[in-house]
């Protein structure tokens, strides 16, 4: 399960964003721990111009294996 806690998009060149042209997106996760994770993404135009930067923090819950006698709560 993953739920977004917060997310922000910073547009650096909003007039140059074209939905009908190819864009390159570079993503990385610089930190994860305590059931949360941070992801940053940079979006570039086809000529290499940085168009936007996105930052997102999310909650990450891994599915636990059921042990014998354990029932689902919901």
N, C-alpha and C positions, 0 to 999 in steps of 0.2 A: 504494500500500500504506500502511496506517496501523495501527500497533500501539500499544496503551496502555502507557505506562511505569508510571504510577501514577494512582490516582483516589481521591477522598475525597468522602463526602457528610456534611455537617453538618446534622443535623435540629434546627431551632430550636423547632418546635412539633409534636413527634411525635404528640401526642394529637389534633391537629386535621387530620392527613393523612387524607384520605378518597379511596380509589381509585375510588369510585362517583360522584365529583363532578368538575366541570371544574377544571383548574388551569392557570395561566399560567406558561410557562417563558421566561425571558429569557436568551439566550446571547450571549457575546462572546469574541473571541480577542484578548487584550491584547498578546500577543507571539508571534512565530514567527521562527525562524531556525536555521541550522546543522542543518537536517533535523528539527527538533523544533517543537512548538507547544503553547501553553497555552490552555485553554478554561475559562471560568468560567460558571456557570449559576446563576440564582436561580429558585426555584420558589415561586409565590404561590398562595394559595387564591383562590376566586372573590370573597371580600370584601376582598382585597388584603393579607392577612396573609402575611408572609414565612415559609414553611414550612421551606425547606431551601436550602443553598448547596452547589453541587458544583464541584469543581476537578479538572481532568484534564490530564495532560501526555502527549503522544504523539509517536511517531516518524512522520515523514511522508517517504515515498520516492516521487518521481514516476517514472513509467515513461519510460525514456530511449528515444529513437528509435534504431532499429538502423541502422547504416551498412553499406554494402556490404562483405561479407566477414566481418561480425561474427556470431558464432554464440551461441546461448543457452548459458549455463553449466549450467543445470539445467532 
